[in-house]
């Protein structure tokens, strides 16, 4: 008799893929989300563009002294992303990591629609916009290579 290979169930394969994704997510970049901020996305993008690609320490300074009101909320979000990174990478020190804002984007959120009186008995619609912000913090790629080389040298010695 021939031996028949037993096929693995699709659900088992799916579960294995999800486990691999979770394991990969435990290391690397950290993400923080800010949802339903009652500010127009355009105003928030103006501030977000200031810190995109900046080192974390420089980005915090920019946000601290920025006059526009979304800066305070983005500063708090950046601090949250930093603490998320620290929780993921417990073996690395924050000062040595050289973190930078890898990605930041602002999406439109829900819109509250209100009516405002207009001349001659008409009404104009007022759209009160909100937004969602996603911020990703990661270590500098060149620094990772240097750290790996140092680790290899230390193990060889």
For each residue, the residues with C-beta under 8 A, 3 or more apart:
1:
2:
3:
4:
5:
6:
7:
8: 12 13
9: 12 13
10: 13 14
11: 14 15
12: 8 9 15 16
13: 8 9 10 16 17
14: 10 11 17 18
15: 11 12 18 19
16: 12 13 19 20
17: 13 14 20 21
18: 14 15 21 22
19: 15 16 22 23
20: 16 17 23 24
21: 17 18 24 25
22: 18 19 25 26
23: 19 20 26
24: 20 21 27 28
25: 21 22 28
26: 22 23 88
27: 24 88 89
28: 24 25 88 138
29: 85 102 136 137 138
30: 81 82 84 85 87 88 136 137 138
31: 81 84 134 135 136 137
32: 77 78 80 81 84 134 135 137
33: 132 133 134 135
34: 37 73 74 77 132 133 134 135
35: 109 132
36: 109 110 130 132
37: 34 44 70 73 109 130 131 132 133
38: 128 130
39: 43 44 69 70 73 129 130 131
40: 43 44 129 131
41: 44 45 106 107 108 109 129 131
42: 45 46
43: 39 40 46 47 68 69 70
44: 37 39 40 41 47 48 70 74 106 131 133
45: 41 42 48 49 106
46: 42 43 49 50 68 70
47: 43 44 50 51 63 66 68 70 71 74
48: 44 45 51 52 74 104 105 106 133
49: 45 46 52
50: 46 47 54 62 63 66
51: 47 48 54 59 62 63 74 78 101 104
52: 48 49 101 103 104
53: 100 101
54: 50 51 58 59 62 100 101
55: 58 59 98 99 100 101 140
56: 59 60 78 82 99 100 101 137
57: 60 61
58: 54 55 61 62
59: 51 54 55 56 62 63 78 100 101
60: 56 57 63 64 75 78 79
61: 57 58 64 65
62: 50 51 54 58 59 65 66 71
63: 47 50 51 59 60 66 71 72 74 75 78
64: 60 61 71 75
65: 61 62
66: 47 50 62 63 71
67: 71
68: 43 46 47 71
69: 39 43 72 73
70: 37 39 43 44 46 47 73 74
71: 47 62 63 64 66 67 68 74 75
72: 63 69 75 76
73: 34 37 39 69 70 76 77 133
74: 34 44 47 48 51 63 70 71 77 78 133 135
75: 60 63 64 71 72 78 79
76: 72 73 79 80
77: 32 34 73 74 80 81 133 135
78: 32 51 56 59 60 63 74 75 81 82 101 135 137
79: 60 75 76 82 83
80: 32 76 77 83 84
81: 30 31 32 77 78 84 85 135 136 137
82: 30 56 78 79 85 86 94 99 137
83: 79 80 86 87
84: 30 31 32 80 81 87 88 137
85: 29 30 81 82 88 89 94 97 99 137 138
86: 82 83 89 90 94
87: 30 83 84 90
88: 26 27 28 30 84 85
89: 27 85 86 92 97
90: 86 87
91:
92: 89 96 97 139
93: 96 97
94: 82 85 86 97 99
95:
96: 92 93
97: 85 89 92 93 94 139 143
98: 55 139 140 143
99: 55 56 82 85 94 137 138 139 140
100: 53 54 55 56 59 137 138 139 140
101: 51 52 53 54 55 56 59 78 104 135 136 137
102: 29 136 137 138
103: 52 134 135 136
104: 48 51 52 101 133 134 135 136
105: 48 133 134
106: 41 44 45 48 131 132 133
107: 41 131 132 133 134
108: 41 111 129 130 131 132
109: 35 36 37 41 129 130 131 132
110: 36 130
111: 108 127 128 129 130
112: 127 128 130
113: 125 126 127 128
114: 125 126 127 128
115: 123 124 125 126
116: 123 124 125 126
117: 123 124
118: 122 123 124
119: 122
120:
121:
122: 118 119
123: 115 116 117 118
124: 115 116 117 118
125: 113 114 115 116
126: 113 114 115 116
127: 111 112 113 114
128: 38 111 112 113 114
129: 39 40 41 108 109 111
130: 36 37 38 39 108 109 110 111 112
131: 37 39 40 41 44 106 107 108 109
132: 33 34 35 36 37 106 107 108 109
133: 33 34 37 44 48 73 74 77 104 105 106 107
134: 31 32 33 34 103 104 105 107
135: 31 32 33 34 74 77 78 81 101 103 104
136: 29 30 31 81 101 102 103 104
137: 29 30 31 32 56 78 81 82 84 85 99 100 101 102
138: 28 29 30 85 99 100 102
139: 92 97 98 99 100 143 144
140: 55 98 99 100 143 144
141: 144 145
142: 145 146
143: 97 98 139 140 146 147
144: 139 140 141 147 148
145: 141 142 148 149
146: 142 143 149 150
147: 143 144 150 151
148: 144 145 151 152
149: 145 146 152 153
150: 146 147 153 154
151: 147 148 154 155
152: 148 149 155 156
153: 149 150 156 157
154: 150 151 157
155: 151 152
156: 152 153
157: 153 154
